[in-house]
Amino acid sequence: MTQEEIKEFKETIARTIIPIVQNMTEEQIRDIIKIVEKEHKDLPDGFGNMLYEQILIMKYNGRH
């Protein structure tokens, strides 16, 4: 990913996902990501883990 793509990816997470996951447990977040990965086989390997990590960083550090 380019720096611009990374920035856009993080902004999208902050805008669309963080408001939803604020009151969810880490297990609930992980379960949803697993469902999405199963339904979208075309996602790159490791995407779910990367997304999960970014969600947790933003959720707990308030970076959004």
N, C-alpha and C positions, 0 to 999 in steps of 0.2 A: 504494500500500500504506500502511496505517496503521503507526504506530510499533510497535504490538503485533504486527502481521503480519510486519513486518521482523524483529523480535526472534525470533519463532517460526521464521521461515524460516532465520535464521542458526543457531539452536539445532538445527534439523533437519539442516542441513548438517554441523554439528560432530559430531552424534551418529551420523549414518548414512553420510555420504559420506567425511569426512576419514579415518577409520580405513582405508578401502579405498584411497584415492588416495595415501596417504603414500609408497608405494614405486613410484608410477607416474610416467612422464614427462609433461610438459605436453602433448605431442603425443597420448599415449594418452588423457589426460583429455579433450582436445578431440575426439578421434575418438568417444569414447563419447557425449559430449553431442550430436554431430552425428547419431549413430544414433538417440538418443532423440528428437531434434527431428523426424527423418524419420518415426518411428513414431507420433508424437503431434502431428499437424498442428494440434490445437486449442490448443497452447501459444501464449502471446502473443509477438508479435514482440519480439526482443531478450532473451527469457528465457534462452536458452542462453548469450549473452554475459554477462549478469548473473550467472548461476550459475557460469560459468567464472571470472570475476573474483573472486567471493566464495570459491571453492575455493582459488584461488591465494593470496589474502590470508591465509586461515586456515592453509593448508598451510605457507607460508613464514614467517608471523609468529607461528605457534603460538597463534592466537586461537581456541581451542576448549576 
